[in-house]
Amino acid sequence: MFDRTKGILLAVHDEEGDWQFLCGGEHPEGDHPRVVGLNHVTEADPSIREVMDMPPGWLAERTAVGAEWTRTRLGS
């Protein structure tokens, strides 16, 4: 996602209130998570704004960029 080669397919708003935006795919060895400002995420994919109202403890996923988000409570 960070280098814009993969789209965001999973958004997690964890119990502590932190967000994670993931592609849901495999990553090469040595590729680590990055901390970025939320504005960078929404600039790269404006559809992320559609899930920003999720309370902590929820996730949203989709099958492809542009597909509809499906929300689920974490641990369900």
Secondary structure as UniProt FT lines:
FT   TURN            2..3
FT   STRAND          10..13
FT   TURN            15..16
FT   STRAND          19..22
FT   TURN            29..30
FT   HELIX           38..44
FT   HELIX           46..51
FT   TURN            52..53
FT   TURN            56..57
FT   STRAND          58..61
FT   TURN            65..66
FT   STRAND          70..73
FT   TURN            74..75
//
